Amino acid sequence: MPDFKLISADSHVNEPPAAWERVQKQYGDRAPKVVKDPPGVPKGIWLLIDGQPPVGLSHYSKGLVVDKTQGISAVDQEKHFKTISFNETFRYEDYPGGWEPSARLKDQDTDGVEAEVLFSSAVRQLYSITDEPYQRAIFHSYNGWLHDFCSANPKRLLGLALIPILDMEHTVADIHRATPREASVRRQEGSSTRRRTRVARECQFSKNIRYYRASRAAGAALVVPTFVGFLREAGKLAG
């Protein structure tokens, strides 16, 4: 082991059923729910969301049984059969590091990792939802769960809140909502601490400028996996 520890800038949680408890109280059967062996899909544990394709929840833990050094598409056929069995028998309680903070901290110690920046897994695909209140309620539910997860050790578990962008008034409000409470990611600047929020979907350019300005006013750093160019230009105009 090296005599220093690493910080992972791109790790993920595997959202458990508890991540959807808040939105289930509001939307009932429409809300995301974790289901074992639902009809119409291969055996395994799936996330079912009203109006959306099912999302396999074991898929985000495949690396525990199959190495993917060149990406999942390069995994040979024999190892693919292992993933089929893994998907069918996956249980959250067998792999707690994806959703239980004390287990995650133990995993960090084993791997020599000081801290992790934590992205979502299944829920990040829900930017395709066009029902704004519904999507926003789902994101709030996830962010609330993530806050609880990261509260176990905010210096090592650095969560990235999901920000809906279908209604810019709500977007700005949620940036400020996530900054003091839900987003646990921090960037040290002198004696101050700044929180980070996340967006992963392109919107109209004029709205990007407002989004950028609101994020800067809240002291929030953006993490945008794709469509970086539009945000860079918005930043220039917002300056």
N, C-alpha and C positions, 0 to 999 in steps of 0.2 A: 504493500500500500504506500502511496506517496505521503510525504510529510505535510501535505496541504489538503484542503478540502475544496470540492468543486461546487459551483452554483449552476444548476440546470436552468436554462432560459426557455425551455420548451418541454414541459412535462404536462401530464393530463391526470385528471381525476376520472373515475368511472362512476357516474351518478347513480346512487342507490335509490330504492323506492322512497326513502325519506325526502329526497330532493323535490318530490312532487306533492307533498302533503299540503302545502299552503295553497297551491292552485287547485287542488282537488276539493278543498272546502268551498271554493268559489264557483268552479265549473263542473263539479261532479263527474259524470261519465265522460264528458268531453275532455277532461284533463288527461295529461300523460299518465300512463299506468304501466307497471312492470308485470308481464304475464309470462308464465311458463307454458311452452308448447301451444301457442295459439294456432288456429286453423289457417291454412294457406301459405305457411312458411315452413322452412326446415325446423326440426326440433331444437329447442334451446330457450333461452330467456330473451324476451323482446320488449322493447318499449313501444307501446301503442299510443298514437296521438290522433285525435279526430282530424280527418281530412289529409293525413300524411301517410306515406308508406311506413311499414314497421321498421324499426331500427334494432339490429342485433346488438345485445349488450355484452356478450362475451367477446366480441370481435376486438374490443379495445385492450384485452388482456392476452391476445394470442402470442405476444412476444415472450410470455412465460413458458411456452412449450415449443415454439418455433422461432429460431433466430431469423431476422429480416435485415441482414446487413446491406443487402442491395434492393430492399423494398419487397413488399408482399408479392408482387407480380413475378419476382425471381425465385420464389420458394419452389423447390422441386416437388414432383407429384406425391412422393412418399410422405413428405411433411404435410402436404395439403390434407391427406387422409387423417393425420394426427389432429389437425385443426377441426375437422368435422366431428371427431369424437370429443374434442375439448368443448366445442360449442354445445353439443348435446348434453354434456354432463356438468357444465359450468354452474357453480353456485357462488353467490357473493361471499358467503361466510368462509369459503376456502381461499379467497384471495382478498383479504381485507385491506391491503395497502392502497387500493384504488379508491376507498371511500371511508376508511376508519382512521382518524388522525394518529392515534398512538401507534398503529401498525405501520403507517406511512413513515413516521419518524424513525422507527426501528429499521425500515428499509433504507432510509437515508444513511443511517449509521453504518449499516452493512456495506453500502456502496461508497462510503466516504464522501457523501454529498452534504454540504452545509445547509443549502436551501434550494427550493424549487419554485419557479414561476409556473403556476398551475392554470392550464387552459381547460375548458370543458371538453366533453367528448360527444355524446349523443345530442345534447341540447344545442350545440353550435349549428346543427343542420336545420334548425327550426327558423332560421332567418327567411326561409321560403314561405312561411305563414303570412298571409295578407290581412288577416283579421287582427287589427292593431291592438285592441284591448285584450284579446285572447293571448296574443304573442307576448305582450307586456306582462301579463299575469304569470305566464310560464317563466319568463326571465326573472321576475321578482322572486318567484318561488325558488328557482335555482340559486339566485344570488343570496337569498336568506340562508339556504342550506350551506352554501360555500362559506359564508361568513362564520357560521357555527363551526365548520370544519377547520378553518384557518385560525380560529380563536384559540385552539389548543396550543399553538405556538406561532404567533404572527411573524416572528423573525425568520422562521424556516419554511412556513407554508404560506406562499404568496399568491393569493387567488386573483384571477382576472374576472371582474364582473362583466356580464353581458348587457349591452345597452341597445334597446330597440330604437329603430330610426324611421319608422313609418309615419310618425307624427312628431315634427320637430319640437313642438312645445313640450311634449312628453320626453323627448330625447334630452333636451336641456335640463328638465327637472330631474331626470334619472341620473344624469352625470353628477349633479350635486347630491342626489340621494346616495349614490354609490361612493362618492368621495369620502364622506366622513364615517360611513357605517359598513357598507357591504364589501367594498373592495379592500382586501388586506395587503395588496402589493404596495411596497413603499420604495421610494428612491430617495436616498439621503443627499441633501444639499446643505452643507454647512451644518447648522444646528436644527434645520427644519426637516420635516418629513412630508413627502408627497405620495398620494395614493395613485394607483393606476386603474384605468378602466379599459374596456375592450370593445371594439366593433369589428365585424367581419363581413360587411355587406356594402356594396356601392350604392350611393344615392345621388340625387341631382346635385350638380356642381354648386349652385347657389346655397343649397342646404349644407354642403360640406364646409363652407366658410363659417356659417353660424355654429356648426358642430365644433369646428376647430377652435373658434373663439370661446365657446362655452367651456370646452375642455381646458383651455389654457387659463381661463379665469378661475376655474376650480382647482388648478394645480394638478390636473390629471394628465398623465402621459398615455398616448394612444398606442395600441398594438393592432396593426392592420395587416393580416397575412397576405392579402392580395389587393390589387388596385391601388398601389401606393402612390402612383403618379398624381391622381386627382387630389389626394390629400396634401401632397407637397405643394401643388399650385394653390390650393386653398389657403395654406399656411402663408404663402407669400402675400396674397391679397389681404389676409387678416392682419398682417404685421403692421 
